[in-house]
């Protein structure tokens, strides 16, 4: 446990940010699973689900929760799945 006041504050802030990041990551995973399910089921709203998922991936990358290259990889994979399902 830290003794210095600023170090104590950093511990509290780090816990708070970790919790916020966990919420965002969890929501992102849920949206990605829903998009995959919509594409797999060839649902009519699969394009909308992909659009929402891409937006969430971009938001996560903007908040540095996900690396920008990982975000690009996930978006590319989503678009490939959508294109393959529309054939």
C-alpha positions as CSV (number, residue, x, y, z in Angstrom):
1,X,0.0,0.0,0.0
2,X,1.4,3.4,-0.9
3,X,2.3,5.9,1.7
4,X,2.5,9.1,-0.4
5,X,-0.8,10.9,-0.9
6,X,-0.4,11.3,-4.6
7,X,0.4,7.5,-4.9
8,X,-2.7,6.7,-2.9
9,X,-4.8,8.8,-5.3
10,X,-3.3,7.1,-8.3
11,X,-4.3,3.7,-6.9
12,X,-7.9,5.0,-6.5
13,X,-8.0,6.6,-10.0
14,X,-6.5,3.5,-11.6
15,X,-9.2,1.3,-10.0
16,X,-11.9,3.6,-11.2
17,X,-10.6,3.8,-14.8
18,X,-10.1,0.0,-14.9
19,X,-13.8,-0.4,-13.9
20,X,-14.9,2.0,-16.6
21,X,-12.7,0.3,-19.2
22,X,-14.2,-3.1,-18.2
23,X,-17.7,-1.8,-18.8
24,X,-16.7,-0.6,-22.3
25,X,-14.9,-3.8,-23.1
26,X,-17.8,-5.9,-22.0
27,X,-20.3,-3.9,-24.0
28,X,-18.0,-4.1,-27.1
29,X,-17.8,-7.9,-26.8
30,X,-21.6,-8.1,-26.5
31,X,-22.1,-5.9,-29.6
32,X,-19.6,-8.0,-31.6
33,X,-21.3,-11.2,-30.6
34,X,-24.7,-9.8,-31.7
35,X,-23.2,-8.7,-35.0
36,X,-21.7,-12.1,-35.6
37,X,-25.0,-13.8,-34.7
38,X,-26.9,-11.5,-37.1
39,X,-24.6,-12.3,-40.0
40,X,-24.6,-16.0,-39.2
41,X,-28.4,-16.0,-39.2
42,X,-28.5,-13.9,-42.3
43,X,-30.9,-11.6,-40.6
44,X,-32.3,-8.6,-42.5
45,X,-30.7,-6.2,-39.9
46,X,-27.2,-7.7,-40.1
47,X,-25.9,-4.6,-41.9
48,X,-27.2,-2.4,-39.1
49,X,-25.7,-4.7,-36.4
50,X,-22.3,-4.5,-38.2
51,X,-22.6,-0.7,-38.4
52,X,-23.2,-0.5,-34.6
53,X,-20.3,-2.9,-34.0
54,X,-17.9,-0.8,-36.1
55,X,-19.0,2.3,-34.2
56,X,-18.3,0.7,-30.9
57,X,-14.9,-0.6,-32.1
58,X,-14.0,2.9,-33.2
59,X,-15.0,4.4,-29.9
60,X,-12.9,1.8,-28.0
61,X,-9.9,2.6,-30.2
62,X,-10.4,6.3,-29.6
63,X,-10.4,5.8,-25.8
64,X,-7.2,3.6,-26.1
65,X,-9.1,0.6,-24.7
66,X,-8.2,-1.2,-27.9
67,X,-5.1,-0.7,-30.1
68,X,-5.9,1.0,-33.4
69,X,-4.6,-1.9,-35.4
70,X,-6.7,-4.3,-33.5
71,X,-9.7,-2.1,-34.2
72,X,-8.9,-2.1,-37.9
73,X,-8.5,-5.9,-37.9
74,X,-11.9,-6.4,-36.2
75,X,-13.6,-4.0,-38.5
76,X,-12.1,-5.7,-41.6
77,X,-13.2,-9.1,-40.3
78,X,-16.8,-7.8,-39.7
79,X,-16.9,-6.4,-43.2
80,X,-15.6,-9.7,-44.7
81,X,-18.2,-11.7,-42.8
82,X,-21.0,-9.4,-44.1
83,X,-19.7,-9.6,-47.7
84,X,-19.5,-13.4,-47.5
85,X,-23.0,-13.6,-46.1
86,X,-24.5,-11.4,-48.8
87,X,-23.3,-13.6,-51.6
